Amino acid sequence: MAGIGFELKKLYRKKGLFNNSKAILYSIAVTIGPTVICMATLLFFNILLKNAKVNIEGQNIIQATIMYSFIFLLILTSGYSMVISRYISDKLYEKKYQDIKASLYGAILIIVSIGSIIGILFYFKSPLDITYKVLAYILFIELIIEIILSVYVTALENFKVITAAFFIGFLCTAIISSLMITYTNINPLIILIASFDVGLLLLILILYYEIQKYFKIDNKNYFEFLGWFKKHYLLFAINTFYTLAIYIHNFVFWMVSDMNYVVGETFIYCPSYDVPAFYALVSTLPTMIMFVVKFETSFFDKFKVYFHFVNNGASYKDIEVAREEMKEVLFREITYIMMFQLIITVVAIFIGDNIFMRMGFTSQMIDEFNILALGYYCMMMIFVITNVLLYFDDRKGAFVLNGIFLVTNMLFTIKTTILGERYFGMGIFISAIIVMCLGLLRLKYFTNNIEYYVFCKNVRWSK
């Protein structure tokens, strides 16, 4: 995060429309560039399938394949990546670069082994064409490798490379799929998944090359990073809980709702709920951009000054002044982000009626989007609060917060699903707004008592 902040500060210090535009584009590229490109890939595939006159069933199979791959990829790797990130950070601080490169092989081996078993079990009894299943399985494994490589490339603080690699992979996928659908008679579903596999392979090779170029020396400590899971198990749980909480309401609808159906006798899908939920999630992407920009260009400086005074024996008066300045900037920026995203959410709700009606949404789906947009707004505020708590190393607070979010989201969604269509989407909204308020209270309590946590809580007495 600090590496992103340093680069953004350089850009924002330069005056002029061009430099400000460049800084905004860089912020977007760093935070949601890969997400936007992946979404563009899915949209592009939908256009190709419609032009190729592929039926709705075929279109749903492609969407479900990619959706399932991404959702279960994130659930599988989110906590794992968090701990690996901490391992890499510690090794960078210690300047033990050879351990970082060695850990890459061990990290990929373990998570790919787990993912391989999951993928095989999932597709084993599927009646889909064997070629399609193999290509879909390769897609899932490649995505796992890509996300682990991205964690290591981020350590290089070469964020432009990640976005450029995603763009090249997307361009390769688009060109191959377009040409093959136009000039061959191969099944379009096979073509799209195969072209996606090729694009991901190119992306993986670029990321791996960058890592090899930077970390030239390694050793045999392939699995040393596993020790970090024992030290930082809460980081694993926090990220896993939050990721599960994002999708648990979808899972409930897949399993409980009578509106779901099975695509290709393989994927459970509930488009009347999943599609509004997807667009509601898209409406919150600006929060991720604003979080990085506002916190890394303002709050981090105050945060750094405060802990510099703490660690270097400054007077209590200086520490107190630095603490108050840090708190002021912290809550000012959180308020700014909340207001900024609230405006975007309200605008999305107001203009959504006309846009979604033209897209074929039913009135029920539009109502679901409206309440889900508010739910995802609160959910992204939980994301912001969780990250701020982790700035202060309040892992227990973040763990409890996200654990409550996961459990209440699931329970409230089950209850509202049973109550009927009028209440669809209310589960995640009620859960998220409660947890958001709890998170703000926890953050206020922690910052009001920060000296206790800094000077007393972490003291280890010895004889």
N, C-alpha and C positions, 0 to 999 in steps of 0.2 A: 504493500500500500504506500509506503513512504517513497518508493521509487517512482510511482505514478505521480505522487504529489510534487516531487522535485521537478519533473518534466512539465507539469501543468503550471507551476509557479513561474518557470522561465517564460512560458508562452503568454500567460496573463499579465506579466510585468511589461511586456512590449505593447505599446499603444498602437491604435489604428484598427480599422475595420477588418483588414486582411488577417492580422495577427489574432484578433479576437475570434474571428471565424475559424481560423486554424486551431485555436485552443478548444473551441466547442466541438469541432469535428474530431479532434484527437480524444477528447473526453468520451464522445459517443463510441469511437472505435475501440477504446480500451475497455469500456464497461459493457456495452451490449453489441459490439460489432459482430462477434461470432454468432450471437443469438439472432441478430437481424439477418445475417447471411443464411443461417439454417432455415429461418422462416421463409426467406426468399426462395430457397431450394424447394421447399414443400409447395409454395405457391406456383412456382414454375412447373413443377411436376403436374399439378392440377390442370394447368393450361394445356400442357402437352397431351394429357389423357383425354381432355375434352375434344381437342382438335383431332385426336386419333379415334374419336367416337367410342372410347372405352366405356362400358356401362357403369352404373353407379356402384355396383358390387365391386368391380375392379378398382375404382377410385377409392372406395372405402378400405380395401385391402392394403393399398399403398399407404394411405394415411394412417391406418392402424399399425402397420409394420413400423413406420418411422416413429409414431407417437409412443408405442410400447418400448421401442429401443431407447428413446431418449428418457422417458420417465424412469424405467428401471435401471438405466445407466446412472442417472443422477442419484437415485436411492442407494444403489450399490457403492458408488464411489465418493459420495459427498463427505461422509465422515472420514473415510480412508484418506482422501486428498487433504483434508484439514490437518491431520496428524503429519502427513508427509511434508506439508508446507512448513509446519513447525520444525520438523527435523532439518529441512533445508535451511531455514532461517538460522537455527542454532549452528549448523556447520559453516554457514557463511560468516557468522560472527566469529567463530573460532578459526576461520580461514583453512578449514580442512576440506578443500575442494575435491580431493580424491575420493572422499567418502560419499559425496553427493552423486558423482557419476556411477559409482558402484551400486548405490542404493536404487538407482533407476532400474537396473536389471532385475533386482529382487522385487521391487514394488510392482513392476509389470508382470513378472512371473506369477506372483501370488494372486493378484486381482484378476488376471486373465484366466487362471486356473479355476477360480470361483465362478467367474462369468461363463466360462465354457460349460461347466456343469449345469448352470441355470439355463443357458441357451439350449443345450441338448435336451434337457428334461422338458422344456417348453415346446420345442418343435418336434419332438420324437413321435408323438401320436397325431400330429396335425395332418389332415388330408391334403394340404396344399401340395402343388407340384414340387418334386424333390429338388429340382434345380433352384426354384424360388426359395425354398427353405434353406438350402445351403448358402445362397447369396444373402438372405436375411440374417442368417447366423453370423456370417462374415462381417456384415454391417455392424452388428452388435459388438463383436470383438474388436473391430477397428475403432469404434467409438470409445470403448474402454481404454485402449492404448492411447488414443488421441488426447483424452482428458487428463491422463497421467502425464503425458509429455508436456501438455500445456502448463501444468503445475511447475515443472522444471524449467520451462522456457521463461515463465514469469520471473523466476529467480534471476535471470539474466538482465532484467529490467529493460528488455528489448520488446516492448509491447507492440510496436508497429509490425514486428515480424509475425506475431500471432494473427493479427488482423489480415495482413497481406497473405499469409499462408491459407487462411480460410477463404479469402477471395479467390485465390488461384485454384483451390480445390473446387469451389463452387463453379468457377468458369469452366474448368475441365469437365465437371459433371454435366453442365448445361450443353456444352458443345457436343460431347459424345452422345448424350441422350437425344438431342435434336437430330443429329446426323443419322443415327441408327434407326430412329422411328421413321424418318423420312425415306431412307434408302434401303431398308431391309424389311422382311416380313416376320421378324422375330416378335414374340409376345411382348407388347409394350411394358408389361409389369416386370418381366425379366430384364428388359433394357434399362429401365429406370433404376432398379436396385443394383444392377451390375455397374451402371455409370456412377452411381453414388459410391459404390465400393472403390472404384478407380479414383474418384476425386478424393476420397478419404485417405487412400493409400498415398497419393501425392502429398496431401497435407501432412501425414505422419512422417514421410521421408524428409520434408522440409524442416519440421520441428526437430526431428532426430539429428539432422545435419547441424542445426544451430547449437544443439546441446554438445555434440561431439566437438564442434569448433571451439566452444568456450571452455569446457571441462576436458582437457587433453589427457589428464592422468587419472587413473583409478586404482583401486586395490581390490581385495577380496572380501571386503565388508558388505556383502550383498544384502544381508538381512539384519544389519545392526539397527536399522530404523524401527524394527519391531519392538525394541525396548522402549521407544517413545510412546507406544500405545499404552503401556503400563503407567507411564508418567502423565500422559495427557489423554486419558480415556474420556474425560469429560468433553474435550474438544470433539472427539469422535461422536459422542452421544448428542451433543448440541446440534451439530450440522445434520446428522442423520434424522433427528427428531424434527427439525425445521423442514427438511426436504420431504419427509413423510407427511408432515402436516399440510404441505402445499397440495398434495394429491390425495390425501385420505378421503376427502369428500367425494372425489371422482370414483374411488374404489367402492365407496358405500353405494353410490348410484349404480355402479356396474353389478353389484351383488344383490341389492335389495329392490331397486326400482323395477316396476313392470314395463318401463319404457325402453329398457336395454335390449339389445339383440346381438347375436354372434356373427361376426364377419368372417367369411371363409372357414366357418366351423373351427376357428382358432382364437380369434380376438373378441373379447366381450367389449361392447361399445355402447355408449349412450349419447348419441349426437345431439339430441334435444337439450342436453345439459352440458356436455363436454364442449360444444362449440361456443356457447355464451361464456363459459368459464375461460376458454382460451382467449377470447377477445377482452375479457375483463382483466386477465393477467397482462396482456399486451398494454393496456391502458396505464399500468403501473411502472413500465420500464423507465420513464423519466426520473423516478425516485432513485434508481441505481446510479444514474448519471449525476444527479444533484448531490447524492451522498458523497461520492468520490470527490467531486469538484469542491463542495463547500467545506467538507471536513479536512481534505488534504491540502487546501490552500489557506485555511484560517485556523481551525481548531487544533490541528496537529502542532502548529508553532507554539500555541499556549500550553498544550499538553507537554511538549518537550521542555519548555522553560520551567514549568512547575517541577517536573521530576529531575531536571538538572539541579535546581535548588535543593531538592530533597537529598539527592545523592552526593552533593558536594558541600554539605554542611553550611548552607546559608542560614541567616538569622530567621527566627520564627516569623518576624514581621514580613520579611521578604517572601517567605513561603506562603503566608496567609494572603498577601496581595496577589501573588501568582495564582493561588487557588481560586480566589474570587474572580479574577480575570478569565481563567480557564472555564469556570462554571458559567459565567456570563456568555461567553462565546458559544459554549456547548449548547445551552438551552435556546439561545438565539438562533443558531443554525438548525436545530431540530424543529423549532417553530416555523422557520422559513420553509424547510422541506415539507412539513405537514401542510402548510397553507398552499404551497406551490402544487403539490400533488392533489390536494383537495379541489383546487380550481380545475385541474386537468380532468379529474374524475367527474366533476359536475358537468363540465363541457361535454365529455364523452357520453354521459347519460342523456343530455339534452339533444345532441345531434344524432345519437344512436338510433332513435326511433325511425327517422327517415332513411338513414343509410341501411340499417338492418332489414327494414321492410322490403327494400329493393333487392336485398341479398336473399330473400326468401324466408326470413325469420318469421315465426308465428308470434302472436301477441304474448303467448306464454314464455317463449324464448327471450323476448325483449324484456319482459318483467324480470326474468332470471338474471339477465345481464345487468340490469339496474342494481339489483341487490348484491349481486356478486362483485360488481365494480366497487361498491362500498366495502364489501368484505375484504377484497384484495388490497384496497387502500389501507385498511387497518393491518393487514398481514405484512405489507411492505414497511409500515412503521415498526412492526415487531422486528423485522430484518434490521432496520436502522438501530433500534434500541439494543438488540443483541450484539451488534458489532461494536457499539459504544461500550457496553458492559465488558466486552472482551478487550477493548483498549485498556481498561482498568484491571484486567485479569480477574474479573468477577465471574468465574466459570460456574460456580454453584448457582448464582443468580440467573445466569443465562440458561443453565441446564433446567432449573425448575420452571422457568418461564416457558421454554419451548416444550417441555414435557407436558405442562398444563395445556398448551395450545394443541398439541397432538391429541391428547385424550378428549378434551372438550369438543374439539372439532369433529372427531369421530362420533361421539355420543350425541351431540346436538344435531348432526346431519342425519343420523339414524332416526332420531325422534321426528325431525321435520319431514323426512321422506315418508314416514308412516302417516303423518298428518295430512299429506296431500299436496297437490300442485301449487296451491296458494302459498305454501311455505318453502318451496324449493329455493335453495340458496341462503335461507335464513340461518342455517346451521353454522356455516363458516363465518357469516357476518357477526352473529352473537358471540361466538367463540373468540374471534379476532379482536372485537372491540373490548371485550373483557380483559383479554391478555395484554392488549396495547395499554390499557389504563394501569394494569398491574405493573407492566414494564416501566412506565413513566414514574410510578410511585417508587419502584425499586431503584431506578436511576437517581431520583431525587434523594432518597434515603442514603444511597451509597455515597453520592458526592457531598452530602451534608456531613457525613461521618468518614470522609476519606482519610483523615489523619489516623484514625483508629485502624483502618485496614492497611495503611501503608506502614505505620510505625509499630503496631501492636499485634495485629492479627497474624502476620506471617513470621513473627519472631519464633525461633526454635531455641529453647533453653537447653543448655548442656551443662553437665557436671564439671 
